Amino acid sequence: MKLDKLFTNARIVSSTGKYDGSIGVKDGKIVMIGMPDTKEEASEIIDCGGKYVLPGFIDGHIHPCDPGTTHREDFPHLTASMAANGTTLGLMMPMNVPVVVDKKTFDETIACYEGRAYVDYGLHGAAVSTNLDTADELWRATGSAAMKMFMCFSTVDAPFVNDDEMYAHLEILAENGGVALIHCENDLILKKVENDLKSEGRKDGMAYNASHPAFAEIEAVGRAIIFLKQTGAAGIIVHVSTAEGLRMIKKAREEEGVKVWAETCPHFLHFVANDMKRLGAALKQSPPMHEEENREELWKLLAKEGYVATVASDHCPFSSEEKFADPDDIWKTPNGIPGVQVIAPVLLDGVNAGRLTIERVVELTSLNASKLYGVYPQKGVLQVGSDADFAVIDMDLEKAFTEEDNLSKCSWSPYFGDTFKGWPVMTVCRGEIVYRDGHIVGKLGYGKYTGRKKQ
């Protein structure tokens, strides 16, 4: 059999080890894994130069702003930025215009993405206070990867769930073998603390951080775990910002049998609360960053089995005009930062610093997500029969992330100027090279929809 492509001289990485080898591709699939200098016939041979080859990243938490608020981000720019990170599958959050609350809006959103992506994509549904009557069909009749719900205010168009509504949504998911994505913060506590700070005349960035205290997340994580346990539903607690939250989630799953996992994000690993003094609005995020002690504990738990299942970007861009409208009043700044292009450099820099192994990176960025979101073994693993999705990594490349590197439509980033060691230099999606040495080389429209495989 003549291969379409043969990637030779690769240092292939799995969750259990690394070895020198080559990868043969035919019709978008991995059809052969052999010795690094194999002589298999191929239409094209690509020498990986001894660099690490990881399964393509899966980013399970992206706010695409498309359809709807495309002045912030659009699908072509977004998927180009994903490719630059080594991401070959991105799962889109449902808070677009319209919000994905039923099968009709799900299908309309997928139709909007068709022909406008460089890499593959999927979509989550929304579980909000107003769609209990359509949530069952939304899960069963689509390829929705999971159902997103908020325990605190997010947007007017996506009403957060009160406890009774959340419990009812989890019952529906439990009946259908579904998965919840849960934003855990106590809404009433957030409102009280924010009002107290405003009454004191506080408008600075540190005041915003103070308005989202760590215990507001920890309390809500505990409540979500109780509801998951009682209903039997499965849930992923998204963007966990506290080490205590991670410990609670691991204990609930391993000691009580609750089907609950944790996602965290690169900004919690890279920034701390005091960075708000320097970056201000550019770092306003919900939940926010905490103290250095917490950040160090997050890194330690990240490296261990069982605490963090997946790392995702929570990419949530805004235009510069929106984000920096009033630098003297943090309350006028919307919550959210871009981050889809920095998952790899943050984690790989951690590998170079000895914080975690590169095998653990595979678990955190591809393998675990593929299983949680129902696309394994099509995605998330380098093995014969799987999609030929992988990222070629230069672990010795050390450079700053700059405006010139940025492929997102969002023109600002709190990461600009920060230096990382370890970067993707080539991204392959279903056997096609879509990104190479800082440039998109794939064709717009090549990326396709990948839905969750339902039972």
C-alpha positions as MATLAB code, in Angstrom:
seq = 'MKLDKLFTNARIVSSTGKYDGSIGVKDGKIVMIGMPDTKEEASEIIDCGGKYVLPGFIDGHIHPCDPGTTHREDFPHLTASMAANGTTLGLMMPMNVPVVVDKKTFDETIACYEGRAYVDYGLHGAAVSTNLDTADELWRATGSAAMKMFMCFSTVDAPFVNDDEMYAHLEILAENGGVALIHCENDLILKKVENDLKSEGRKDGMAYNASHPAFAEIEAVGRAIIFLKQTGAAGIIVHVSTAEGLRMIKKAREEEGVKVWAETCPHFLHFVANDMKRLGAALKQSPPMHEEENREELWKLLAKEGYVATVASDHCPFSSEEKFADPDDIWKTPNGIPGVQVIAPVLLDGVNAGRLTIERVVELTSLNASKLYGVYPQKGVLQVGSDADFAVIDMDLEKAFTEEDNLSKCSWSPYFGDTFKGWPVMTVCRGEIVYRDGHIVGKLGYGKYTGRKKQ';
ca = [
       0.000    0.000    0.000;
       1.362    3.390   -0.968;
       0.935    5.931    1.812;
      -0.320    9.464    1.278;
       2.220   10.794    3.779;
       4.967    9.329    5.895;
       6.203   11.271    8.924;
       9.653    9.920    9.783;
      12.238   10.501   12.503;
       9.582   11.318   15.108;
       9.759   11.077   18.889;
       6.223    9.747   19.412;
       4.613   10.471   22.791;
       1.694    8.635   24.396;
       0.265    8.836   27.907;
       2.510    5.960   28.961;
       5.834    6.703   27.293;
       7.768    7.942   24.296;
       9.667    6.176   21.530;
      11.341    6.877   18.208;
       9.162    6.005   15.244;
       7.333    7.011   12.085;
       3.668    7.519   11.273;
       2.080    6.474    7.995;
      -1.090    8.195    6.826;
      -3.684    7.116    4.274;
      -7.056    8.791    3.644;
      -6.740   10.894    6.790;
      -6.145    7.927    9.094;
      -3.075    6.500   10.790;
      -2.456    3.206    8.995;
       1.069    2.457   10.201;
       3.384    3.200   13.107;
       6.868    1.937   12.378;
      10.571    2.462   12.915;
      11.891    6.030   12.576;
      13.708    5.297    9.323;
      11.125    2.993    7.737;
      11.298    2.624    3.941;
       7.554    2.481    3.298;
       6.536    4.034   -0.019;
       4.678    7.325    0.265;
       3.588   10.179   -1.968;
       5.186   12.602    0.493;
       7.785   12.059    3.193;
       8.111   14.561    6.046;
      11.154   14.388    8.324;
      10.157   15.436   11.857;
      13.800   15.994   12.760;
      13.646   13.987   15.982;
      11.057   16.345   17.462;
       8.295   15.202   19.773;
       4.988   14.223   18.154;
       1.911   14.400   20.389;
      -1.723   13.572   19.606;
      -3.559   16.661   18.367;
      -4.811   18.768   21.253;
      -8.524   18.800   22.087;
      -9.710   22.118   23.519;
     -13.042   21.444   25.183;
     -13.878   25.018   26.202;
     -13.980   27.710   23.512;
     -16.312   30.698   23.216;
     -16.215   31.288   19.447;
     -18.358   34.489   19.314;
     -19.580   33.133   15.981;
     -22.386   33.292   15.001;
     -23.297   36.589   16.574;
     -20.532   38.819   17.959;
     -17.976   38.282   15.203;
     -16.339   41.656   15.828;
     -14.698   39.828   18.770;
     -13.737   36.626   16.990;
     -14.766   34.649   13.909;
     -14.472   31.008   12.998;
     -11.676   31.277   10.407;
      -9.415   33.284   12.749;
     -10.334   31.092   15.709;
      -9.533   27.802   13.991;
      -6.281   29.241   12.635;
      -5.307   30.137   16.203;
      -6.273   26.644   17.324;
      -4.017   25.136   14.664;
      -1.096   27.252   15.880;
      -1.546   25.685   19.315;
      -1.500   22.134   17.959;
      -5.260   21.853   18.511;
      -6.991   19.631   15.963;
     -10.419   19.510   17.610;
     -12.087   22.426   19.354;
     -15.426   22.156   21.155;
     -17.486   25.322   21.006;
     -19.516   26.721   23.869;
     -23.205   27.364   23.143;
     -23.419   31.014   24.269;
     -23.562   32.431   20.752;
     -26.341   34.307   18.972;
     -28.620   32.466   19.158;
     -27.779   30.421   22.254;
     -27.796   26.681   21.492;
     -30.840   25.629   23.530;
     -32.541   23.104   21.235;
     -31.963   20.939   18.183;
     -32.884   23.757   15.803;
     -30.291   26.194   17.163;
     -27.708   23.391   17.359;
     -28.177   22.511   13.685;
     -28.130   26.188   12.668;
     -24.834   26.754   14.486;
     -23.154   23.741   12.888;
     -24.379   24.913    9.481;
     -22.795   28.324   10.194;
     -19.398   26.688   10.794;
     -19.376   24.508    7.694;
     -16.669   25.497    5.207;
     -15.109   28.064    7.583;
     -12.617   26.039    9.632;
      -8.979   24.995    9.274;
      -9.251   22.184   11.853;
     -12.065   20.027   13.221;
     -14.733   21.235   15.619;
     -17.679   20.161   17.759;
     -20.355   21.910   19.792;
     -21.808   21.852   23.301;
     -25.452   22.515   24.120;
     -26.755   24.857   26.816;
     -28.672   23.768   29.906;
     -30.311   26.989   31.079;
     -33.275   27.925   33.236;
     -35.570   28.271   30.207;
     -34.962   25.085   28.184;
     -35.905   22.187   30.425;
     -38.545   21.262   27.852;
     -36.038   20.973   24.983;
     -32.889   19.755   26.751;
     -33.747   16.066   26.386;
     -34.056   16.255   22.597;
     -31.033   18.550   22.338;
     -28.880   15.878   23.931;
     -30.349   12.812   22.247;
     -30.905   14.091   18.704;
     -27.579   15.873   18.130;
     -23.861   15.244   18.498;
     -23.644   17.682   21.399;
     -20.426   16.938   23.292;
     -21.786   18.065   26.679;
     -24.355   20.429   28.205;
     -23.076   23.689   29.709;
     -24.738   25.184   32.772;
     -23.915   28.135   35.028;
     -24.480   28.323   38.775;
     -24.049   32.107   38.605;
     -24.920   34.917   36.209;
     -23.295   34.713   32.788;
     -25.353   36.488   30.131;
     -28.945   37.619   29.856;
     -29.486   35.324   26.866;
     -28.209   32.246   28.745;
     -29.957   32.354   32.136;
     -28.092   30.551   34.893;
     -29.746   27.644   36.681;
     -31.105   27.741   40.203;
     -30.629   24.615   42.286;
     -33.970   23.038   41.337;
     -33.390   23.695   37.630;
     -29.848   22.353   37.798;
     -31.063   19.207   39.539;
     -33.738   18.703   36.877;
     -31.191   19.125   34.057;
     -28.883   16.607   35.714;
     -31.754   14.119   35.988;
     -32.294   14.428   32.225;
     -28.605   13.891   31.527;
     -28.455   10.902   33.872;
     -31.347    9.261   32.004;
     -29.536    9.707   28.694;
     -25.931    9.020   29.669;
     -25.124   12.692   29.164;
     -22.377   14.924   30.523;
     -22.749   18.316   32.209;
     -20.245   21.151   32.068;
     -20.720   23.158   35.250;
     -19.487   26.662   36.022;
     -19.255   26.603   39.812;
     -19.521   29.912   41.641;
     -22.126   30.930   44.227;
     -24.118   33.726   42.583;
     -25.502   35.273   45.772;
     -22.060   35.459   47.377;
     -20.589   37.078   44.249;
     -23.340   39.697   44.210;
     -22.991   40.495   47.917;
     -19.216   40.893   47.858;
     -19.321   42.945   44.654;
     -21.963   45.280   46.103;
     -19.927   45.679   49.285;
     -16.835   46.638   47.292;
     -18.755   49.064   45.098;
     -20.224   50.722   48.173;
     -16.655   51.369   49.317;
     -15.932   53.120   45.997;
     -13.558   50.405   44.789;
     -13.028   50.312   41.008;
      -9.555   48.783   40.748;
      -8.629   45.422   39.300;
      -7.879   43.871   42.665;
     -11.419   44.759   43.738;
     -12.778   42.583   40.953;
     -10.612   39.679   42.085;
     -11.861   40.182   45.632;
     -15.460   40.054   44.367;
     -14.939   36.414   43.308;
     -13.532   34.873   46.500;
     -12.157   31.355   46.347;
     -14.774   30.064   48.778;
     -17.546   31.013   46.324;
     -16.118   28.459   43.901;
     -15.400   25.873   46.592;
     -18.942   26.032   47.987;
     -20.492   25.681   44.529;
     -18.199   22.752   43.660;
     -19.438   20.991   46.785;
     -23.065   21.640   45.860;
     -22.555   20.428   42.297;
     -20.927   17.232   43.584;
     -23.940   16.544   45.821;
     -26.355   16.991   42.893;
     -24.243   14.801   40.620;
     -24.110   12.098   43.283;
     -27.847   12.177   43.909;
     -28.846   12.118   40.232;
     -26.121    9.786   38.999;
     -25.257   12.209   36.219;
     -21.725   12.773   34.943;
     -20.189   16.216   35.146;
     -17.041   18.158   34.372;
     -16.397   21.128   36.644;
     -14.971   23.691   34.257;
     -12.141   26.188   34.813;
     -11.411   25.105   38.384;
      -9.265   27.875   39.831;
      -8.666   26.569   43.362;
      -6.512   23.706   44.591;
      -9.163   22.941   47.194;
     -11.745   22.505   44.436;
      -9.487   19.994   42.681;
      -9.037   18.016   45.885;
     -12.804   17.903   46.488;
     -13.450   16.625   42.964;
     -10.842   13.869   43.191;
     -12.132   12.738   46.585;
     -15.745   12.637   45.378;
     -14.872   10.515   42.352;
     -12.417    8.132   44.001;
     -13.982    7.737   47.452;
     -17.676    8.244   46.745;
     -17.985    7.065   43.146;
     -19.333   10.371   41.839;
     -18.888   10.765   38.088;
     -17.122   14.105   38.283;
     -13.917   15.434   36.718;
     -12.022   18.735   36.709;
     -10.946   21.047   33.925;
      -8.470   23.832   34.558;
      -7.006   26.513   32.292;
      -3.598   27.927   31.356;
      -4.252   31.347   32.879;
      -4.568   29.843   36.368;
      -1.168   28.212   35.866;
       0.528   31.315   34.483;
      -0.931   34.339   36.305;
      -1.699   35.244   39.923;
      -4.037   37.782   41.497;
      -1.342   40.460   41.837;
      -0.921   40.487   38.060;
      -4.174   42.459   37.980;
      -2.185   45.451   39.261;
      -0.054   45.280   36.109;
      -2.559   44.040   33.514;
      -5.890   45.284   34.835;
      -8.757   44.762   32.419;
      -6.688   42.420   30.232;
      -6.776   39.838   33.022;
     -10.406   40.182   34.120;
     -11.705   36.632   34.067;
     -14.371   34.603   35.848;
     -13.337   32.911   38.043;
     -10.231   35.033   38.596;
      -6.666   34.109   39.427;
      -5.725   33.641   43.092;
      -2.544   33.875   45.141;
       0.895   32.451   44.293;
       0.520   29.666   46.868;
      -2.629   28.451   45.120;
      -0.966   28.618   41.680;
       1.942   26.488   42.877;
      -0.453   23.958   44.346;
      -2.367   23.830   41.044;
       0.861   22.895   39.237;
       1.611   20.177   41.786;
      -1.862   18.671   41.514;
      -1.811   18.984   37.718;
       1.217   16.702   37.587;
      -0.496   14.006   39.654;
      -3.064   11.515   38.452;
      -6.698   12.110   39.338;
      -6.855   15.804   40.172;
      -7.150   17.413   36.722;
      -8.673   15.546   33.783;
      -8.203   18.144   31.079;
      -6.736   21.579   30.391;
      -8.786   23.869   28.145;
      -8.496   27.491   27.122;
     -11.852   29.040   28.116;
     -11.072   31.307   25.159;
     -13.431   34.275   25.607;
     -12.321   37.269   23.523;
     -13.652   40.813   23.335;
     -12.727   43.730   21.121;
     -10.214   46.228   22.478;
     -12.955   48.859   22.517;
     -15.073   46.667   24.804;
     -12.295   45.379   27.018;
     -10.493   48.669   27.611;
     -13.422   51.092   27.443;
     -12.699   52.546   30.887;
      -9.300   51.690   32.401;
     -10.278   53.437   35.630;
     -13.364   51.299   36.323;
     -12.912   47.524   36.328;
     -16.665   46.962   36.679;
     -17.212   48.292   33.145;
     -14.920   45.650   31.662;
     -16.443   42.373   30.419;
     -15.234   39.046   31.836;
     -13.064   36.906   29.591;
      -9.629   36.606   28.032;
      -8.345   34.977   24.833;
      -6.239   31.870   25.313;
      -6.761   29.261   22.624;
      -3.207   29.666   21.305;
      -1.318   29.372   24.602;
      -2.324   26.001   26.092;
       0.664   24.277   24.484;
       3.377   26.810   25.378;
       2.200   27.120   29.000;
       2.200   23.352   29.538;
       5.335   22.636   27.522;
       7.189   25.350   29.422;
       6.074   23.491   32.535;
       7.586   20.296   31.153;
      10.896   22.064   30.521;
      10.789   23.451   34.058;
      10.289   19.964   35.486;
       6.751   20.635   36.719;
       5.162   17.720   34.842;
       6.031   15.097   32.235;
       5.289   15.318   28.543;
       3.316   12.073   28.878;
       1.065   13.841   31.367;
       0.553   16.619   28.812;
      -0.881   13.998   26.427;
      -3.394   12.949   29.082;
      -4.371   16.526   29.884;
      -4.693   17.830   26.338;
      -5.966   14.937   24.244;
      -6.519   11.467   25.689;
      -8.767   12.321   28.627;
     -10.784   14.864   26.674;
     -11.381   12.409   23.841;
     -12.889    9.946   26.299;
     -14.927   12.481   28.263;
     -16.374   14.051   25.106;
     -17.121   10.799   23.284;
     -14.670   10.947   20.365;
     -12.197    8.254   21.475;
     -10.446    6.516   19.728;
     -11.163    8.561   16.601;
      -9.419   11.489   18.271;
      -6.963   11.964   21.114;
      -4.584    9.058   20.519;
      -1.864    8.050   18.081;
      -2.748    4.520   17.017;
      -3.618    2.659   13.844;
      -7.184    3.433   12.803;
      -7.386    6.817   14.523;
      -7.551   10.151   12.735;
      -4.072   11.339   11.779;
      -4.206   14.306   14.170;
      -0.948   15.328   15.772;
       1.292   18.201   16.773;
       5.030   18.302   16.160;
       6.706   20.003   19.111;
      10.062   21.762   19.364;
      10.876   21.486   23.064;
      13.996   23.630   22.626;
      12.295   26.588   20.965;
      12.189   29.456   23.440;
      10.476   32.683   22.494;
       7.949   35.273   23.580;
       4.338   35.212   22.450;
       3.871   38.353   20.358;
       1.248   40.165   18.326;
       2.910   38.761   15.218;
       2.353   35.200   16.480;
      -1.297   35.804   17.294;
      -3.729   34.373   14.726;
      -6.919   35.144   16.632;
      -9.093   38.047   15.514;
      -8.772   39.298   19.087;
      -5.866   41.725   18.782;
      -4.807   41.807   22.453;
      -3.662   39.183   24.958;
      -2.428   39.258   28.552;
       0.249   36.788   27.426;
       1.922   39.148   24.940;
       5.596   39.511   25.787;
       5.730   36.443   28.029;
       8.381   33.877   27.130;
       7.820   30.121   26.938;
      10.119   27.230   26.102;
       8.431   24.536   23.987;
       6.171   25.345   21.017;
       4.217   23.505   18.307;
       5.949   23.916   14.945;
       3.634   21.739   12.846;
      -0.005   20.705   13.185;
      -1.523   17.842   11.214;
      -5.288   17.373   11.040;
      -6.558   14.148    9.442;
      -3.263   13.749    7.629;
      -3.049   17.269    6.190;
      -0.472   19.788    7.400;
      -2.504   22.842    8.403;
       0.126   24.829   10.334;
       3.881   24.957    9.927;
       6.617   27.196   11.350;
       4.361   30.061   12.340;
       2.074   30.028    9.303;
      -1.267   28.521    8.320;
      -0.646   26.304    5.293;
      -3.945   24.429    5.247;
      -7.075   25.256    3.302;
      -9.977   27.143    4.837;
     -12.923   24.770    4.887;
     -10.848   21.647    5.445;
     -11.928   21.379    9.087;
     -15.121   19.418    9.625;
     -17.706   18.780   12.304;
     -16.981   15.945   14.712;
     -19.917   15.045   16.955;
     -20.053   12.985   20.104;
     -20.820    9.321   19.553;
     -24.053    8.694   21.451;
     -25.016    5.338   22.916;
];
